Amino acid sequence: MNEKPWSVYIILCKDNKLYTGISNDVLKRVGIHNSGKGCKFTKHRHPVKLLYQEECGTQSAARKRELKIQGLTRKKKLELSRF
């Protein structure tokens, strides 16, 4: 079995809010967010734009990184997405 590595991602919603999540197929997940079926937070905030993606390997590692990123200020998240 050849599983895809898990990644953490940051998207920018149409109302200028940021959302951080994890997935093992980020582009597919962004598409789901854009369809209005991603999650409660993005349901009425689409279209969204992918700002940042970081490969983490395992789901556990991605979840831990997600929590760290969620704890950052908006400014730090935007700075992170510029690299």
C-alpha positions as YAML, in Angstrom:
chain: A
units: angstrom
residues:
- id: 1
  name: MET
  ca: [0.00, 0.00, 0.00]
- id: 2
  name: ASN
  ca: [1.45, 3.36, -1.09]
- id: 3
  name: GLU
  ca: [-0.18, 6.03, 1.10]
- id: 4
  name: LYS
  ca: [0.29, 9.71, 0.40]
- id: 5
  name: PRO
  ca: [2.11, 11.71, 3.08]
- id: 6
  name: TRP
  ca: [0.01, 13.97, 5.29]
- id: 7
  name: SER
  ca: [0.36, 17.74, 5.09]
- id: 8
  name: VAL
  ca: [-0.81, 20.77, 7.00]
- id: 9
  name: TYR
  ca: [-2.25, 23.66, 4.99]
- id: 10
  name: ILE
  ca: [-3.50, 27.21, 5.39]
- id: 11
  name: ILE
  ca: [-6.26, 28.61, 3.21]
- id: 12
  name: LEU
  ca: [-7.56, 32.14, 2.84]
- id: 13
  name: CYS
  ca: [-11.35, 32.39, 2.79]
- id: 14
  name: LYS
  ca: [-13.36, 34.93, 0.80]
- id: 15
  name: ASP
  ca: [-14.02, 36.91, 4.00]
- id: 16
  name: ASN
  ca: [-10.25, 37.18, 4.57]
- id: 17
  name: LYS
  ca: [-10.23, 34.68, 7.45]
- id: 18
  name: LEU
  ca: [-7.56, 31.98, 7.64]
- id: 19
  name: TYR
  ca: [-8.24, 28.29, 8.13]
- id: 20
  name: THR
  ca: [-5.62, 25.67, 9.01]
- id: 21
  name: GLY
  ca: [-6.22, 21.98, 8.36]
- id: 22
  name: ILE
  ca: [-4.57, 18.69, 7.46]
- id: 23
  name: SER
  ca: [-4.98, 16.29, 4.57]
- id: 24
  name: ASN
  ca: [-3.17, 13.60, 2.62]
- id: 25
  name: ASP
  ca: [-4.42, 15.22, -0.60]
- id: 26
  name: VAL
  ca: [-4.39, 18.99, -0.09]
- id: 27
  name: LEU
  ca: [-5.49, 20.00, -3.59]
- id: 28
  name: LYS
  ca: [-8.47, 17.66, -3.42]
- id: 29
  name: ARG
  ca: [-9.31, 18.98, 0.06]
- id: 30
  name: VAL
  ca: [-9.18, 22.60, -1.14]
- id: 31
  name: GLY
  ca: [-11.57, 21.61, -3.92]
- id: 32
  name: ILE
  ca: [-13.93, 20.17, -1.32]
- id: 33
  name: HIS
  ca: [-13.72, 23.41, 0.70]
- id: 34
  name: ASN
  ca: [-14.51, 25.34, -2.50]
- id: 35
  name: SER
  ca: [-17.57, 23.18, -3.13]
- id: 36
  name: GLY
  ca: [-19.01, 24.23, 0.23]
- id: 37
  name: LYS
  ca: [-18.68, 20.73, 1.64]
- id: 38
  name: GLY
  ca: [-15.31, 21.00, 3.40]
- id: 39
  name: CYS
  ca: [-16.11, 21.87, 6.99]
- id: 40
  name: LYS
  ca: [-18.43, 24.06, 9.00]
- id: 41
  name: PHE
  ca: [-15.92, 26.95, 9.09]
- id: 42
  name: THR
  ca: [-15.48, 27.18, 5.31]
- id: 43
  name: LYS
  ca: [-19.00, 26.13, 4.30]
- id: 44
  name: HIS
  ca: [-20.12, 29.72, 3.57]
- id: 45
  name: ARG
  ca: [-16.67, 31.24, 3.15]
- id: 46
  name: HIS
  ca: [-15.74, 29.83, -0.24]
- id: 47
  name: PRO
  ca: [-14.08, 30.32, -2.59]
- id: 48
  name: VAL
  ca: [-10.88, 29.70, -0.68]
- id: 49
  name: LYS
  ca: [-7.28, 30.05, -1.83]
- id: 50
  name: LEU
  ca: [-4.41, 27.80, -0.78]
- id: 51
  name: LEU
  ca: [-1.71, 29.95, 0.88]
- id: 52
  name: TYR
  ca: [0.58, 27.38, 2.47]
- id: 53
  name: GLN
  ca: [1.27, 23.66, 2.48]
- id: 54
  name: GLU
  ca: [3.84, 21.75, 4.53]
- id: 55
  name: GLU
  ca: [4.42, 18.02, 4.21]
- id: 56
  name: CYS
  ca: [4.59, 16.32, 7.61]
- id: 57
  name: GLY
  ca: [4.65, 12.61, 6.79]
- id: 58
  name: THR
  ca: [2.22, 10.98, 9.18]
- id: 59
  name: GLN
  ca: [-1.26, 12.06, 10.20]
- id: 60
  name: SER
  ca: [-0.07, 12.40, 13.80]
- id: 61
  name: ALA
  ca: [2.81, 14.69, 12.81]
- id: 62
  name: ALA
  ca: [0.48, 16.79, 10.66]
- id: 63
  name: ARG
  ca: [-2.03, 17.14, 13.52]
- id: 64
  name: LYS
  ca: [0.73, 18.28, 15.91]
- id: 65
  name: ARG
  ca: [2.01, 20.83, 13.40]
- id: 66
  name: GLU
  ca: [-1.56, 22.01, 12.76]
- id: 67
  name: LEU
  ca: [-2.02, 22.74, 16.46]
- id: 68
  name: LYS
  ca: [1.24, 24.73, 16.55]
- id: 69
  name: ILE
  ca: [0.23, 26.76, 13.50]
- id: 70
  name: GLN
  ca: [-3.25, 27.39, 14.91]
- id: 71
  name: GLY
  ca: [-1.57, 28.94, 17.96]
- id: 72
  name: LEU
  ca: [0.26, 31.50, 15.82]
- id: 73
  name: THR
  ca: [-0.98, 35.03, 15.29]
- id: 74
  name: ARG
  ca: [-2.52, 35.94, 11.94]
- id: 75
  name: LYS
  ca: [0.61, 37.92, 11.11]
- id: 76
  name: LYS
  ca: [2.85, 34.90, 11.77]
- id: 77
  name: LYS
  ca: [0.62, 32.64, 9.68]
- id: 78
  name: LEU
  ca: [0.81, 35.07, 6.77]
- id: 79
  name: GLU
  ca: [4.59, 35.32, 7.18]
- id: 80
  name: LEU
  ca: [4.81, 31.52, 7.15]
- id: 81
  name: SER
  ca: [2.84, 31.38, 3.94]
- id: 82
  name: ARG
  ca: [5.29, 33.71, 2.17]
- id: 83
  name: PHE
  ca: [8.13, 31.15, 2.21]
...
